[in-house]
Amino acid sequence: MTSTTIPESFADLLDWDTKSFAHVATIGPDGAPQNNPVWFDWDGEHLKFSLTTGRQKYRNLRADSRVSLSILDPADPYRYLEVRGELVEIEPDPNIDFISRMAKKYIGKDRYPWHREGDERVVMKVKPVKTTGMG
């Protein structure tokens, strides 16, 4: 299965109640891939996740907007959706509203508990370009 949009058969992985993690892969300055899981949100058009501006992943995406997100079904590890996309916008999150919303979704906390003084948070907005999946 290949598509340029989120296939209906995988839309449940993006639902608020599913609590799937997205493993985000970017390309580092030496050309090597860098990958780690993040909390994410889907607004119907963009996949969104939070980063601090001091992170390597933030620097990678500033230099190369191509990104891949692999979203595994928490109920069935043999079912997944891969979204290849492009970073289209970086939104400031000075009051940590977005990451706090993610904390509510994933861990039931009203405020993101691991915020450190001096961290500058942003929301990365990714437009899907190509999707593939299994299961």
Beta strands, then each sheet from edge to edge (+ up, - down):
strand 1: 2-3
strand 2: 22-27
strand 3: 33-38
strand 4: 41-42
strand 5: 47-52
strand 6: 66-73
strand 7: 76-92
strand 8: 121-134
sheet 1: 1+ 8- 5+ 4-
sheet 2: 1+ 8- 7+ 6- 2+ 3-
end
